[in-house]
């Protein structure tokens, strides 16, 4: 069982149960003399660490939607060029929701982006409430505790805003707990707010990296969020900030608190809370924090036999064969990420089914069409929820953000060395792992164009070279199915220009989602994003 104290789950429950057992053992539970406590006043209440964690937990809990049903994972992967959810013999049309995401034909009722808006503002609201409790004195803590809690909540609030600036752009900045109807801010203003908040509170955040800070915003997690915002600054504001991104990455690198995992698969194991790459994880647990359901969507029903699962998966999503074809033959991340070919029974080794790469059409695929995501370990006895913590911010990304910024500022040799270091664990031959700056500056190896049912390119569309496209490929291979791809495609100019699978581009406005109809109807201060 993992340590998820920041979410007030098993550890605190176990602590309370243990305390009861110890007290009963000590006094034998035989002394029944009543000792009356008439009241516990605010002045006499001294919160323990577990009480403080309980207060903050409500602000972290919404992050579990990331790998939940039609959560942030879907927002980042379904509109991109990797994950596709076609109609299957058992359904999966679902009112056309996945097709709209694939075709970039969403409207202001599309649930996945609305879910992101609603959930992020839920987290922001909870963080603001905690800050108010501290500032108003409703939770009596020391000055040092107060400063630490407020800094942590502001960092978490900035994390939520870093998601919203990417998905919706022009969102309200809500910096206090209030019943006032919020006004809308521009994407530039949201960017300035995130940068200002993180820059101001980073010195007040803890540098400690251990079980007590696992799943919580530390100084290094805040620097990571800041680096990601700088990495995408040109998309958000029109002005690149590559040097600032490098500086934020260097703060994390120079801390020496994190290292690359020796084994790629360990990052995504069921008991991955001790992995050295975890800058910020979202803890899940199949009993206490059950929101992780993405595996149920990506595995087939008969994978229950392959992984000896208790639950039967639903069999929806698979990988665009164009992306599969881009892998180098000696890259172990292909097999570490995707389930391919014969799927064997965990009990007797017999072939349960055979997965094929081909996917004829988003309108009609068989059960076994398309390779499935097997990146996240499935333990025997797995249910509809997993124990795996989600590596939302991991150290490899820090290195790759620095490498990309170096590449874009004319330092391709230094960028290539970082990428080579990352690749080393995924190739058996050092020569195969080595890349050059010239290679990273080259075009993508993904063969873009919409596919005919026989898998051939039916409509090639825009075939202009992608600047630094080979580096984009590296991001795809390293961070496949980690809720990265949409953002990366936008930054490299692919999202709004290229054809893939059955998708054709729909215009520049699609790089941000529309504001939900219900949100517009309940807040007259909001104006719909351009193009919708």
C-alpha positions in Angstrom: 0.0 0.0 0.0 1.4 3.3 -1.0 1.9 6.4 1.1 -0.8 8.9 0.1 -0.9 11.0 3.3 -1.4 14.2 1.3 -4.9 12.9 0.3 -6.0 11.9 3.8 -6.5 8.3 2.9 -5.1 4.9 4.2 -2.3 6.3 6.4 -4.5 8.5 8.5 -7.2 5.9 8.6 -4.6 3.3 9.7 -3.2 5.7 12.3 -6.7 6.3 13.9 -7.4 2.5 13.9 -4.0 1.8 15.5 -4.5 4.5 18.1 -7.8 2.9 19.1 -6.1 -0.6 19.3 -3.2 0.8 21.4 -5.5 2.6 23.8 -7.7 -0.5 24.3 -4.7 -2.7 24.8 -3.1 -0.3 27.3 -6.2 0.1 29.6 -7.8 -3.2 28.7 -11.0 -1.4 27.7 -12.2 -2.2 31.2 -12.1 1.2 32.9 -15.6 2.6 32.1 -15.4 5.6 34.4 -16.7 8.5 32.5 -14.5 11.6 32.0 -16.6 14.4 30.6 -15.2 17.1 28.3 -17.8 19.8 28.0 -16.2 21.5 25.0 -13.2 21.9 22.9 -12.8 25.6 22.1 -11.0 27.1 19.2 -8.4 28.6 21.5 -7.6 25.2 23.0 -7.5 23.3 19.7 -4.0 22.6 18.5 -4.1 20.9 15.1 -1.8 17.9 14.6 -0.1 17.4 11.3 -2.9 15.0 10.2 -5.4 17.7 10.8 -3.6 20.1 8.5 -3.2 17.4 5.9 -7.0 16.8 6.1 -7.7 20.5 5.5 -5.4 20.6 2.4 -6.5 17.2 1.0 -9.7 18.7 -0.5 -7.6 20.9 -2.8 -5.5 18.0 -4.1 -8.2 15.4 -4.5 -9.7 16.8 -7.8 -6.4 16.0 -9.5 -7.5 12.3 -9.6 -9.8 13.2 -12.5 -6.6 13.1 -14.7 -6.9 9.3 -15.3 -10.6 9.1 -14.6 -13.5 8.7 -16.9 -13.3 11.3 -19.7 -10.8 13.3 -17.7 -7.6 15.2 -18.5 -6.1 12.1 -20.1 -8.8 12.2 -22.7 -8.5 15.9 -23.2 -4.8 15.5 -24.0 -4.8 12.3 -25.9 -8.1 11.9 -27.8 -7.6 15.0 -30.0 -4.0 14.1 -30.7 -2.4 11.7 -33.2 -1.8 8.7 -30.9 -4.9 7.5 -29.0 -8.1 6.7 -31.0 -11.4 5.4 -29.7 -13.3 4.0 -32.7 -16.7 2.3 -32.9 -16.4 -1.4 -31.9 -18.8 -4.4 -32.0 -19.6 -3.7 -28.3 -20.3 0.0 -28.9 -18.1 3.0 -28.2 -19.9 5.4 -30.4 -21.1 7.1 -27.2 -23.1 9.8 -29.0 -20.1 10.6 -31.2 -18.1 12.1 -28.3 -14.8 10.4 -29.3 -15.2 11.1 -32.9 -15.8 14.8 -32.2 -12.5 14.8 -30.2 -10.7 13.0 -33.0 -12.1 15.3 -35.8 -11.7 18.5 -33.7 -15.4 19.1 -34.2 -16.3 19.6 -30.5 -18.8 22.2 -29.4 -19.5 24.0 -26.1 -21.3 20.9 -24.6 -18.3 18.5 -25.1 -17.8 16.9 -21.7 -14.1 16.2 -21.7 -13.0 19.9 -21.8 -15.9 20.9 -19.6 -14.8 18.3 -17.1 -11.4 19.8 -17.1 -12.8 23.3 -16.6 -15.1 22.3 -13.8 -12.6 20.1 -12.0 -9.7 22.5 -12.1 -11.9 25.3 -10.8 -13.1 22.9 -8.1 -9.4 22.5 -7.1 -8.8 26.2 -7.3 -11.8 26.9 -5.1 -10.7 24.4 -2.5 -7.2 25.9 -2.4 -8.7 29.4 -2.0 -10.9 28.1 0.9 -7.9 26.6 2.7 -6.0 29.9 2.3 -9.0 31.8 3.7 -9.2 29.4 6.7 -5.5 30.1 7.5 -5.7 33.8 6.9 -8.9 34.2 9.0 -7.5 32.3 11.9 -10.2 29.6 11.7 -7.4 27.0 11.7 -5.0 28.0 14.4 -1.5 27.3 13.3 1.9 28.9 13.9 3.1 31.7 11.6 5.6 29.3 10.1 2.9 26.7 9.4 0.6 29.4 8.0 3.2 30.7 5.6 4.0 27.1 4.4 0.4 26.1 3.9 -0.5 29.2 2.0 2.6 28.9 -0.3 1.7 25.3 -1.0 -1.9 26.1 -1.8 -0.9 28.9 -4.1 1.5 26.6 -5.9 -1.3 24.0 -6.3 -3.6 26.7 -7.5 -1.0 27.7 -10.1 -0.8 24.0 -11.2 -4.5 24.0 -11.9 -4.2 27.2 -13.8 -1.3 25.8 -15.9 -3.8 23.2 -17.1 -6.5 25.7 -17.8 -4.3 28.1 -19.7 -3.4 25.2 -21.9 -6.9 23.9 -22.5 -9.1 27.0 -22.4 -6.8 30.0 -22.4 -9.0 32.9 -21.4 -10.3 31.9 -18.0 -11.2 33.8 -14.8 -8.4 34.4 -12.3 -9.9 33.6 -8.9 -7.4 34.4 -6.2 -9.7 34.4 -3.2 -12.6 32.5 -1.8 -15.6 34.5 -2.6 -19.2 34.3 -3.9 -18.7 37.1 -6.3 -19.2 36.2 -10.0 -15.7 36.1 -11.5 -14.7 38.1 -14.5 -12.8 36.7 -17.5 -9.1 37.2 -18.0 -7.0 36.9 -21.2 -4.5 34.1 -21.8 -1.7 36.6 -21.3 -3.1 37.7 -17.9 -3.4 34.1 -16.8 0.2 33.4 -17.9 1.4 36.5 -16.0 -0.6 35.4 -12.9 0.9 31.8 -13.0 4.5 33.1 -13.4 4.0 35.8 -10.7 2.5 33.4 -8.2 5.1 30.7 -8.6 8.0 33.1 -8.7 6.8 34.7 -5.4 6.1 31.6 -3.4 8.8 29.2 -4.6 11.2 30.5 -1.8 8.6 29.5 0.8 8.0 26.0 -0.4 9.7 23.0 1.1 12.7 21.4 -0.5 12.1 18.1 1.3 11.6 15.1 -1.0 10.3 12.1 1.1 7.1 10.4 2.1 5.8 13.5 3.9 5.8 15.6 0.8 4.9 12.8 -1.7 2.0 13.9 -3.9 2.3 17.5 -2.7 3.7 20.7 -4.2 7.3 21.2 -3.2 9.7 23.8 -4.5 10.8 21.4 -7.2 7.2 20.7 -8.3 6.6 24.4 -8.5 9.8 24.9 -10.6 8.6 22.1 -12.9 5.2 23.8 -13.5 7.0 27.1 -14.1 9.3 25.4 -16.6 6.3 23.9 -18.5 4.6 27.3 -18.6 7.8 28.9 -20.0 8.2 26.0 -22.5 4.8 26.9 -23.9 5.0 30.6 -23.5 5.1 31.3 -27.2 1.8 29.5 -27.7 0.2 31.3 -24.7 1.5 34.8 -25.2 3.4 35.0 -28.6 6.7 35.5 -26.9 9.1 32.5 -26.3 10.9 32.1 -23.0 13.4 29.4 -23.7 16.2 30.7 -21.5 13.7 31.0 -18.5 12.7 27.5 -19.1 16.3 26.3 -19.0 16.9 28.2 -15.8 13.8 26.7 -14.1 14.9 23.2 -15.2 18.4 23.8 -13.9 17.0 24.5 -10.5 15.5 21.1 -10.4 18.5 19.4 -11.9 21.0 21.1 -9.6 18.9 20.1 -6.5 20.1 16.5 -7.1 16.9 15.3 -5.6 15.8 13.3 -8.7 17.4 10.9 -11.1 16.4 8.9 -14.2 14.8 5.6 -13.3 17.1 2.8 -14.3 14.2 0.9 -15.8 11.6 2.6 -17.9 8.7 0.3 -16.9 9.4 0.9 -13.2 8.1 4.5 -13.6 4.6 3.1 -14.3 4.6 0.1 -11.9 1.8 -0.6 -9.5 4.1 0.3 -6.6 5.9 3.3 -8.2 5.7 5.8 -5.3 9.4 5.3 -4.6 10.5 5.9 -8.1 13.4 8.5 -8.3 11.7 10.4 -11.2 8.6 11.5 -9.3 8.7 15.2 -9.1 5.0 15.3 -8.5 2.7 12.3 -8.5 -1.1 12.0 -8.3 -1.7 9.1 -5.9 -4.3 6.5 -6.7 -5.4 3.4 -4.8 -7.8 0.6 -5.8 -9.5 0.9 -2.4 -9.2 4.4 -1.2 -8.6 6.5 -4.3 -10.4 4.6 -7.1 -10.7 7.2 -9.9 -8.1 5.6 -12.1 -10.2 4.0 -14.8 -8.2 4.7 -18.0 -6.9 1.1 -18.2 -10.5 -0.1 -18.4 -11.0 2.0 -21.5 -7.8 0.9 -23.2 -7.8 -2.9 -22.5 -10.0 -5.5 -24.1 -12.6 -7.5 -22.1 -10.4 -10.7 -22.6 -7.4 -8.9 -21.1 -9.0 -10.0 -17.8 -7.6 -13.5 -18.6 -4.2 -12.1 -19.7 -3.6 -10.1 -16.5 -5.7 -12.3 -14.2 -7.9 -9.3 -13.4 -11.0 -9.3 -11.3 -12.6 -6.7 -13.5 -13.5 -7.0 -17.1 -12.1 -4.1 -19.2 -14.3 -2.3 -21.8 -12.1 -2.4 -24.9 -12.3 1.1 -26.4 -9.1 2.9 -27.2 -6.1 1.8 -29.3 -3.1 3.4 -31.0 -3.0 5.1 -34.4 -0.8 2.8 -36.6 1.0 5.8 -38.0 2.4 6.5 -34.6 3.4 2.8 -34.1 5.2 2.9 -37.4 7.4 5.8 -36.3 9.2 3.8 -33.6 12.8 2.7 -34.3 13.0 -1.1 -34.4 15.4 -1.3 -31.5 13.5 1.1 -29.2 12.3 -1.0 -26.2 9.7 1.7 -25.4 7.6 0.2 -28.2 7.0 -3.0 -26.3 7.1 -1.3 -22.9 4.2 1.0 -23.9 2.0 -1.0 -26.3 0.4 -4.5 -26.1 0.9 -6.1 -29.5 0.3 -9.5 -31.2 -0.6 -12.6 -29.2 -2.0 -12.0 -25.8 -1.4 -15.0 -23.5 -3.5 -16.4 -20.7 -1.9 -15.7 -17.4 -2.9 -19.2 -16.1 -2.0 -21.6 -18.9 -0.1 -19.5 -21.5 -2.6 -20.2 -24.3 -3.3 -17.5 -26.8 -6.4 -15.5 -25.7 -6.4 -13.1 -28.7 -4.1 -11.5 -31.2 -3.9 -7.7 -31.5 -3.2 -6.3 -35.0 -1.8 -2.9 -35.7 -4.3 -2.0 -38.4 -7.5 0.0 -37.6 -9.7 0.3 -40.7 -11.8 3.2 -39.7 -12.9 5.2 -36.6 -16.4 4.3 -37.7 -15.8 0.5 -37.7 -13.1 -1.4 -36.0 -13.1 -5.0 -34.7 -12.2 -5.8 -31.0 -8.6 -6.7 -31.8 -7.9 -3.9 -34.2 -5.2 -1.6 -32.9 -2.4 -2.1 -30.4 -3.5 -1.3 -26.8 -1.7 0.7 -24.1 0.1 -1.6 -21.7 2.4 1.0 -20.1 0.8 1.0 -16.7 1.3 -2.3 -14.8 -1.8 -4.4 -14.2 -1.4 -6.4 -11.0 -3.1 -9.8 -10.7 -6.5 -9.3 -9.2 -6.7 -5.8 -10.5 -10.2 -4.2 -10.4 -11.8 -1.2 -12.1 -9.2 1.0 -10.3 -5.4 0.7 -10.1 -2.8 1.3 -7.4 -0.4 3.0 -9.8 0.3 6.6 -9.0 0.3 8.9 -12.0 3.7 10.5 -12.8 2.2 13.9 -13.6 5.5 15.7 -13.4 8.6 13.4 -13.8 12.3 14.1 -14.0 12.7 13.0 -17.6 10.4 15.8 -18.6 12.6 18.3 -16.9 15.6 17.0 -18.9 13.6 17.0 -22.2 12.2 20.6 -21.5 15.8 21.7 -21.1 16.9 19.8 -24.3 14.1 21.4 -26.3 14.9 24.9 -25.1 18.6 24.3 -26.0 17.6 23.0 -29.4 15.5 26.0 -30.1 18.2 28.4 -29.1 20.9 27.0 -31.4 22.5 24.5 -29.0 21.6 21.3 -30.7 24.7 19.5 -29.6 23.9 19.9 -25.9 20.3 19.0 -26.6 21.4 15.8 -28.4 23.5 14.8 -25.4 20.5 15.1 -23.0 18.3 13.1 -25.4 20.9 10.5 -25.8 21.2 10.1 -22.0 17.4 9.6 -21.8 17.4 7.1 -24.6 20.2 4.9 -23.1 17.9 3.0 -20.8 15.6 2.0 -23.7 18.1 0.7 -26.2 20.3 -2.4 -25.9 23.0 -0.8 -28.0 24.6 2.6 -27.0 25.1 3.3 -30.7 21.4 2.9 -31.4 20.6 5.2 -28.4 22.8 8.0 -29.7 21.3 10.9 -31.6 22.8 14.0 -33.1 21.8 17.6 -33.1 21.3 17.5 -36.8 18.9 14.6 -36.4 16.8 16.4 -33.8 16.6 19.4 -36.1 15.1 17.3 -38.8 11.5 16.4 -39.8 9.3 14.1 -38.0 9.3 10.4 -38.9 5.5 10.1 -38.5 4.0 9.7 -41.9 1.1 12.1 -41.6 -2.0 12.0 -43.8 -5.5 10.5 -43.4 -5.7 6.8 -43.9 -7.9 4.7 -46.2 -9.4 1.5 -44.8 -6.5 -0.5 -46.2 -4.0 1.6 -44.2 -2.7 3.6 -47.2 -2.5 7.4 -47.2 -5.8 8.5 -48.6 -5.4 12.3 -48.2 -1.8 13.5 -47.4 -2.8 17.0 -46.5 -0.1 19.4 -45.4 3.3 17.7 -46.0 5.5 20.7 -45.0 8.5 19.6 -42.8 8.0 20.0 -39.1 10.7 22.1 -37.6 12.5 20.1 -34.9 10.0 17.3 -35.8 12.5 14.6 -34.8 12.6 16.0 -31.3 8.8 15.9 -31.3 9.1 12.2 -32.1 11.3 11.7 -29.1 8.6 13.3 -26.9 6.0 11.0 -28.3 8.0 7.9 -27.7 9.1 8.8 -24.2 5.7 10.3 -23.0 3.3 8.1 -25.0 -0.1 7.9 -23.2 1.0 10.3 -20.4 -1.5 13.1 -21.2 1.2 15.1 -23.0 0.6 14.8 -26.7 -2.0 17.5 -27.5 0.1 20.2 -25.9 3.3 19.0 -27.7 1.6 18.9 -31.1 0.3 22.4 -30.6 3.8 23.7 -29.7 5.3 22.1 -32.8 2.5 23.4 -35.1 1.2 19.9 -35.9 -2.1 19.9 -34.1 -3.8 22.5 -36.3 -2.1 21.7 -39.6 -1.6 17.9 -40.2 -3.8 15.0 -41.2 -3.7 11.7 -39.3 -5.8 8.6 -39.1 -9.3 9.9 -40.1 -8.6 13.5 -38.9 -8.2 16.6 -41.0 -7.3 20.0 -39.5 -10.1 22.4 -38.6 -8.3 25.6 -37.9 -6.1 27.5 -35.5 -9.0 28.2 -33.1 -8.9 24.5 -32.1 -5.7 24.9 -30.1 -8.0 25.9 -27.2 -11.4 24.5 -26.3 -14.7 26.4 -26.2 -16.0 27.5 -22.9 -18.9 25.3 -21.8 -22.5 26.4 -22.6 -23.6 26.0 -19.0 -20.7 28.1 -17.8 -21.6 30.8 -20.3 -25.3 30.7 -19.2 -24.4 31.0 -15.5 -21.8 33.7 -15.8 -22.6 36.7 -18.0 -19.0 37.9 -17.6 -17.7 35.1 -19.8 -17.2 35.5 -23.5 -16.8 32.5 -25.8 -13.3 31.8 -27.1 -12.7 32.9 -30.7 -13.8 30.6 -33.5 -16.7 29.0 -31.5 
